């Protein structure tokens, strides 16, 4: 259950990040508010690799 919750959170983050990157106006706000969250953390990256290798 905990894993599923974490998975949802990571995927929601990724979707939001992709949408924000495709929209230049929000992109500025995103960088301004969350400069550290632009790049995936190593933990999230490993999780993506595990998901796609299933």
N, CA, C and O atoms as CSV, one atom per row, in Angstrom:
chain,resi,resn,atom,element,x,y,z
A,1,UNK,N,N,0.841,-1.209,0.000
A,1,UNK,CA,C,0.000,0.000,0.000
A,1,UNK,C,C,0.873,1.254,0.000
A,1,UNK,O,O,0.619,2.205,-0.740
A,2,UNK,N,N,1.899,1.237,0.841
A,2,UNK,CA,C,2.807,2.372,0.948
A,2,UNK,C,C,3.508,2.614,-0.400
A,2,UNK,O,O,3.680,3.752,-0.835
A,3,UNK,N,N,3.907,1.503,-1.047
A,3,UNK,CA,C,4.594,1.578,-2.344
A,3,UNK,C,C,3.695,2.224,-3.401
A,3,UNK,O,O,4.141,3.065,-4.181
A,4,UNK,N,N,2.416,1.814,-3.413
A,4,UNK,CA,C,1.454,2.360,-4.388
A,4,UNK,C,C,1.273,3.854,-4.164
A,4,UNK,O,O,1.218,4.621,-5.126
A,5,UNK,N,N,1.181,4.277,-2.906
A,5,UNK,CA,C,1.015,5.686,-2.593
A,5,UNK,C,C,2.223,6.490,-3.082
A,5,UNK,O,O,2.076,7.578,-3.639
A,6,UNK,N,N,3.421,5.933,-2.863
A,6,UNK,CA,C,4.638,6.607,-3.282
A,6,UNK,C,C,4.693,6.688,-4.812
A,6,UNK,O,O,5.091,7.705,-5.379
A,7,UNK,N,N,4.292,5.609,-5.457
A,7,UNK,CA,C,4.277,5.554,-6.915
A,7,UNK,C,C,3.369,6.641,-7.486
A,7,UNK,O,O,3.747,7.348,-8.420
A,8,UNK,N,N,2.171,6.768,-6.920
A,8,UNK,CA,C,1.230,7.803,-7.366
A,8,UNK,C,C,1.847,9.184,-7.229
A,8,UNK,O,O,1.742,10.020,-8.127
A,9,UNK,N,N,2.487,9.410,-6.099
A,9,UNK,CA,C,3.092,10.713,-5.834
A,9,UNK,C,C,4.179,11.031,-6.861
A,9,UNK,O,O,4.240,12.140,-7.391
A,10,UNK,N,N,5.030,10.050,-7.132
A,10,UNK,CA,C,6.121,10.258,-8.090
A,10,UNK,C,C,5.575,10.507,-9.482
A,10,UNK,O,O,6.048,11.398,-10.188
A,11,UNK,N,N,4.579,9.725,-9.885
A,11,UNK,CA,C,4.018,9.895,-11.230
A,11,UNK,C,C,3.297,11.227,-11.356
A,11,UNK,O,O,3.399,11.889,-12.388
A,12,UNK,N,N,2.572,11.627,-10.323
A,12,UNK,CA,C,1.917,12.932,-10.342
A,12,UNK,C,C,2.934,14.044,-10.466
A,12,UNK,O,O,2.726,15.009,-11.202
A,13,UNK,N,N,4.031,13.910,-9.746
A,13,UNK,CA,C,5.129,14.880,-9.841
A,13,UNK,C,C,5.648,14.972,-11.258
A,13,UNK,O,O,5.855,16.063,-11.790
A,14,UNK,N,N,5.859,13.807,-11.869
A,14,UNK,CA,C,6.430,13.767,-13.221
A,14,UNK,C,C,5.474,14.419,-14.215
A,14,UNK,O,O,5.903,15.175,-15.087
A,15,UNK,N,N,4.179,14.128,-14.085
A,15,UNK,CA,C,3.190,14.695,-15.000
A,15,UNK,C,C,3.162,16.209,-14.843
A,15,UNK,O,O,3.150,16.942,-15.832
A,16,UNK,N,N,3.151,16.673,-13.599
A,16,UNK,CA,C,3.118,18.100,-13.336
A,16,UNK,C,C,4.377,18.763,-13.908
A,16,UNK,O,O,4.308,19.831,-14.517
A,17,UNK,N,N,5.516,18.115,-13.704
A,17,UNK,CA,C,6.783,18.658,-14.175
A,17,UNK,C,C,6.795,18.774,-15.697
A,17,UNK,O,O,7.242,19.780,-16.246
A,18,UNK,N,N,6.294,17.721,-16.384
A,18,UNK,CA,C,6.255,17.748,-17.850
A,18,UNK,C,C,5.342,18.859,-18.333
A,18,UNK,O,O,5.673,19.573,-19.280
A,19,UNK,N,N,4.196,19.007,-17.688
A,19,UNK,CA,C,3.251,20.036,-18.113
A,19,UNK,C,C,3.863,21.421,-17.904
A,19,UNK,O,O,3.746,22.297,-18.760
A,20,UNK,N,N,4.504,21.604,-16.775
A,20,UNK,CA,C,5.097,22.901,-16.466
A,20,UNK,C,C,6.231,23.214,-17.425
A,20,UNK,O,O,6.390,24.359,-17.847
A,21,UNK,N,N,7.021,22.202,-17.772
A,21,UNK,CA,C,8.113,22.439,-18.716
A,21,UNK,C,C,7.575,22.829,-20.087
A,21,UNK,O,O,8.229,23.573,-20.818
A,22,UNK,N,N,6.386,22.333,-20.446
A,22,UNK,CA,C,5.830,22.646,-21.765
A,22,UNK,C,C,5.127,24.004,-21.773
A,22,UNK,O,O,4.743,24.495,-22.834
A,23,UNK,N,N,4.958,24.611,-20.603
A,23,UNK,CA,C,4.285,25.902,-20.508
A,23,UNK,C,C,5.274,26.941,-19.964
A,23,UNK,O,O,5.560,26.952,-18.767
A,24,UNK,N,N,5.793,27.810,-20.832
A,24,UNK,CA,C,6.869,28.719,-20.423
A,24,UNK,C,C,6.499,29.677,-19.281
A,24,UNK,O,O,7.352,30.026,-18.466
A,25,UNK,N,N,5.233,30.100,-19.221
A,25,UNK,CA,C,4.851,31.036,-18.157
A,25,UNK,C,C,4.877,30.371,-16.784
A,25,UNK,O,O,5.367,30.960,-15.820
A,26,UNK,N,N,4.359,29.159,-16.689
A,26,UNK,CA,C,4.388,28.471,-15.390
A,26,UNK,C,C,5.790,28.025,-15.067
A,26,UNK,O,O,6.161,27.882,-13.902
A,27,UNK,N,N,6.563,27.806,-16.108
A,27,UNK,CA,C,7.928,27.346,-15.905
A,27,UNK,C,C,8.689,28.342,-15.034
A,27,UNK,O,O,9.469,27.947,-14.167
A,28,UNK,N,N,8.465,29.610,-15.264
A,28,UNK,CA,C,9.147,30.628,-14.460
A,28,UNK,C,C,8.737,30.503,-12.997
A,28,UNK,O,O,9.584,30.510,-12.104
A,29,UNK,N,N,7.449,30.390,-12.761
A,29,UNK,CA,C,6.948,30.258,-11.386
A,29,UNK,C,C,7.527,29.013,-10.731
A,29,UNK,O,O,7.912,29.035,-9.562
A,30,UNK,N,N,7.584,27.929,-11.494
A,30,UNK,CA,C,8.093,26.664,-10.973
A,30,UNK,C,C,9.540,26.823,-10.535
A,30,UNK,O,O,9.908,26.401,-9.438
A,31,UNK,N,N,10.360,27.428,-11.379
A,31,UNK,CA,C,11.773,27.622,-11.041
A,31,UNK,C,C,11.915,28.542,-9.838
A,31,UNK,O,O,12.765,28.341,-8.971
A,32,UNK,N,N,11.071,29.539,-9.813
A,32,UNK,CA,C,11.149,30.523,-8.743
A,32,UNK,C,C,10.773,29.888,-7.398
A,32,UNK,O,O,11.439,30.111,-6.388
A,33,UNK,N,N,9.688,29.090,-7.405
A,33,UNK,CA,C,9.199,28.514,-6.156
A,33,UNK,C,C,9.956,27.257,-5.727
A,33,UNK,O,O,10.239,27.067,-4.545
A,34,UNK,N,N,10.275,26.413,-6.689
A,34,UNK,CA,C,10.854,25.100,-6.363
A,34,UNK,C,C,12.149,24.848,-7.128
A,34,UNK,O,O,12.198,23.916,-7.930
A,35,UNK,N,N,13.178,25.623,-6.917
A,35,UNK,CA,C,14.395,25.435,-7.722
A,35,UNK,C,C,15.035,24.063,-7.558
A,35,UNK,O,O,15.681,23.567,-8.481
A,36,UNK,N,N,14.862,23.437,-6.379
A,36,UNK,CA,C,15.518,22.149,-6.125
A,36,UNK,C,C,14.773,20.985,-6.768
A,36,UNK,O,O,15.347,19.911,-6.951
A,37,UNK,N,N,13.496,21.184,-7.113
A,37,UNK,CA,C,12.686,20.058,-7.581
A,37,UNK,C,C,12.650,19.930,-9.106
A,37,UNK,O,O,11.873,19.135,-9.634
A,38,UNK,N,N,13.462,20.683,-9.807
A,38,UNK,CA,C,13.452,20.614,-11.264
A,38,UNK,C,C,13.965,19.262,-11.760
A,38,UNK,O,O,13.448,18.718,-12.736
A,39,UNK,N,N,14.970,18.729,-11.093
A,39,UNK,CA,C,15.601,17.476,-11.507
A,39,UNK,C,C,15.094,16.351,-10.611
A,39,UNK,O,O,14.859,16.549,-9.419
A,40,UNK,N,N,14.930,15.172,-11.200
A,40,UNK,CA,C,14.515,14.019,-10.405
A,40,UNK,C,C,15.592,13.666,-9.391
A,40,UNK,O,O,16.787,13.732,-9.682
A,41,UNK,N,N,15.156,13.295,-8.215
A,41,UNK,CA,C,16.134,12.810,-7.244
A,41,UNK,C,C,16.544,11.393,-7.634
A,41,UNK,O,O,15.867,10.739,-8.427
A,42,UNK,N,N,17.631,10.936,-7.084
A,42,UNK,CA,C,18.125,9.592,-7.414
A,42,UNK,C,C,17.086,8.530,-7.043
A,42,UNK,O,O,16.919,7.541,-7.756
A,43,UNK,N,N,16.392,8.744,-5.926
A,43,UNK,CA,C,15.375,7.799,-5.466
A,43,UNK,C,C,14.252,7.685,-6.497
A,43,UNK,O,O,13.833,6.583,-6.848
A,44,UNK,N,N,13.765,8.845,-6.982
A,44,UNK,CA,C,12.700,8.846,-7.977
A,44,UNK,C,C,13.173,8.197,-9.271
A,44,UNK,O,O,12.436,7.441,-9.903
A,45,UNK,N,N,14.404,8.499,-9.656
A,45,UNK,CA,C,14.962,7.954,-10.883
A,45,UNK,C,C,15.001,6.428,-10.827
A,45,UNK,O,O,14.624,5.754,-11.786
A,46,UNK,N,N,15.462,5.889,-9.692
A,46,UNK,CA,C,15.517,4.427,-9.526
A,46,UNK,C,C,14.116,3.835,-9.584
A,46,UNK,O,O,13.906,2.763,-10.152
A,47,UNK,N,N,13.164,4.539,-8.994
A,47,UNK,CA,C,11.787,4.059,-8.993
A,47,UNK,C,C,11.256,3.983,-10.425
A,47,UNK,O,O,10.610,3.001,-10.790
A,48,UNK,N,N,11.521,5.008,-11.239
A,48,UNK,CA,C,11.114,4.988,-12.643
A,48,UNK,C,C,11.729,3.806,-13.369
A,48,UNK,O,O,11.044,3.111,-14.119
A,49,UNK,N,N,13.008,3.575,-13.154
A,49,UNK,CA,C,13.693,2.468,-13.821
A,49,UNK,C,C,13.043,1.143,-13.430
A,49,UNK,O,O,12.840,0.269,-14.272
A,50,UNK,N,N,12.719,1.002,-12.140
A,50,UNK,CA,C,12.069,-0.235,-11.681
A,50,UNK,C,C,10.700,-0.407,-12.314
A,50,UNK,O,O,10.325,-1.522,-12.677
A,51,UNK,N,N,9.955,0.666,-12.451
A,51,UNK,CA,C,8.606,0.595,-13.030
A,51,UNK,C,C,8.698,0.170,-14.492
A,51,UNK,O,O,7.982,-0.730,-14.931
A,52,UNK,N,N,9.577,0.817,-15.236
A,52,UNK,CA,C,9.639,0.565,-16.674
A,52,UNK,C,C,10.297,-0.761,-17.011
A,52,UNK,O,O,10.124,-1.267,-18.120
A,53,UNK,N,N,11.049,-1.336,-16.077
A,53,UNK,CA,C,11.691,-2.623,-16.363
A,53,UNK,C,C,10.789,-3.804,-15.999
A,53,UNK,O,O,11.152,-4.954,-16.244
A,54,UNK,N,N,9.627,-3.533,-15.419
A,54,UNK,CA,C,8.706,-4.632,-15.045
A,54,UNK,C,C,8.098,-5.284,-16.280
A,54,UNK,O,O,7.307,-6.219,-16.158
